[in-house]
Amino acid sequence: MFSASKLTPEQVTSLKQWAAEGATMSDLQRHLKEDFGFTLTYMDTRFLILDLGIELVEEKKEEPKEEEKAAPVPTGKVTVTMDTLTLPGALVSGKVTFSDGETAIWMLDQTGRPGLDPDTPGYRPAQEDIMEFQVQLRALIEKSGL
């Protein structure tokens, strides 16, 4: 294990200067080897930096911008599709697009209870859309033979 006492005050000052200029842990490890002739492992370098009280300056990372969801495109009609691979725990499942362009996943569980999971949290379709959805869903299920 490398000891900080092996460094001269000038070397410690140089390390602090490099860190203040934005050097990373790997940069400091490289400087220790190339400039001072000390070959240290990454972990030894980390402990040395801690022992000397050197704080590394981290570059501020730009926060990724949240992708703006495209606004739903109103179609004026309700469309219902059935999945070829049913969701786990469901008897049948599929997708629905309401007249205002909002979409949701629907399912009927093993007891026949319906479930609707809209893509937009808190979305509630219009009553007319719900009635049209039920009509199309009934027709789709009858057509599939279930």
C-alpha positions in Angstrom: 0.0 0.0 0.0 1.3 3.4 -0.9 1.7 6.0 1.8 1.1 9.8 1.3 4.3 10.4 3.3 6.3 9.2 0.2 5.3 12.4 -1.6 7.0 15.7 -1.3 5.0 18.9 -0.5 5.6 20.0 -4.1 4.1 16.7 -5.4 1.1 17.1 -3.2 0.6 20.6 -4.4 0.8 19.4 -8.0 -1.8 16.7 -7.4 -4.1 19.3 -5.8 -3.6 21.7 -8.7 -4.4 19.0 -11.3 -7.5 18.0 -9.4 -8.6 21.6 -9.2 -8.2 21.8 -13.0 -10.6 18.9 -13.5 -8.3 15.9 -13.6 -10.0 12.6 -13.1 -8.8 9.8 -10.8 -7.3 8.1 -13.8 -5.5 11.3 -14.8 -4.0 11.6 -11.4 -2.9 8.0 -11.4 -1.2 8.6 -14.8 0.5 11.8 -13.5 1.8 9.9 -10.4 3.4 7.4 -12.8 4.7 9.6 -15.6 5.7 12.7 -13.5 6.7 11.2 -10.2 7.6 7.6 -11.0 5.0 6.0 -8.6 3.0 3.1 -10.1 -0.2 2.9 -8.1 -3.3 0.8 -8.5 -6.6 2.7 -9.0 -7.6 1.7 -5.4 -4.2 3.0 -4.0 -4.7 6.2 -5.9 -8.2 6.6 -4.5 -7.0 6.1 -1.0 -4.1 8.6 -1.5 -6.6 11.2 -2.8 -8.7 10.6 0.3 -5.7 10.8 2.6 -4.6 14.1 1.1 -8.1 15.5 1.3 -8.2 16.3 -2.4 -11.6 16.8 -3.9 -12.1 16.0 -7.5 -14.1 18.4 -9.5 -16.8 16.6 -11.5 -18.0 18.1 -14.7 -21.7 18.9 -14.6 -23.5 16.4 -16.7 -26.3 17.7 -18.8 -29.5 16.2 -17.6 -31.1 14.4 -20.5 -34.2 16.1 -21.7 -37.4 14.2 -21.2 -38.7 13.1 -24.5 -41.8 14.9 -25.1 -44.5 12.5 -26.0 -46.2 13.3 -29.3 -49.6 14.7 -28.6 -52.3 12.1 -29.4 -53.8 12.6 -32.8 -57.6 12.6 -32.7 -59.0 10.1 -35.2 -62.7 10.6 -34.4 -63.3 6.9 -33.9 -62.5 4.1 -31.5 -60.3 1.2 -32.7 -59.8 -2.0 -30.8 -57.2 -4.8 -31.5 -56.5 -8.1 -29.8 -53.0 -9.3 -28.9 -51.7 -12.5 -30.5 -49.7 -13.1 -27.3 -52.0 -12.5 -24.3 -50.7 -10.6 -21.3 -49.9 -12.8 -18.3 -52.9 -13.4 -16.1 -55.4 -12.4 -18.8 -57.8 -14.5 -20.8 -57.5 -12.0 -23.7 -55.8 -8.6 -24.1 -55.2 -6.0 -26.7 -54.9 -2.3 -27.4 -57.5 0.4 -27.9 -57.2 3.9 -29.5 -60.0 6.3 -28.5 -61.5 9.0 -30.6 -59.3 11.7 -29.1 -56.1 9.7 -30.0 -55.4 8.4 -26.5 -54.3 4.8 -26.3 -54.6 2.1 -23.7 -54.0 -1.6 -23.1 -57.1 -3.6 -22.3 -57.5 -7.1 -20.8 -60.1 -9.5 -19.5 -58.9 -11.6 -16.6 -59.8 -15.3 -15.9 -63.0 -14.3 -14.2 -64.1 -12.0 -17.0 -63.3 -8.7 -15.3 -62.2 -6.0 -17.6 -59.1 -3.9 -17.1 -57.9 -0.8 -18.9 -54.4 0.7 -18.6 -54.2 4.1 -20.4 -50.8 5.3 -21.7 -51.5 8.7 -20.1 -51.8 8.3 -16.3 -55.2 9.4 -15.1 -56.8 9.4 -18.5 -60.5 8.8 -18.6 -62.1 8.2 -22.0 -65.4 9.9 -22.9 -68.6 7.9 -22.1 -69.4 7.6 -25.8 -65.9 6.1 -26.4 -66.4 3.6 -23.6 -69.7 2.4 -25.1 -68.1 2.1 -28.6 -65.1 0.3 -27.1 -67.4 -2.3 -25.4 -69.3 -2.9 -28.7 -66.1 -3.4 -30.7 -64.6 -5.6 -27.9 -67.6 -7.8 -27.8 -67.6 -8.2 -31.6 -63.8 -8.9 -31.6 -64.1 -11.6 -28.9 -67.1 -13.2 -30.6 -65.2 -13.2 -33.9 -62.2 -14.9 -32.3 -64.3 -17.7 -30.9 -63.8 -17.2 -27.2 
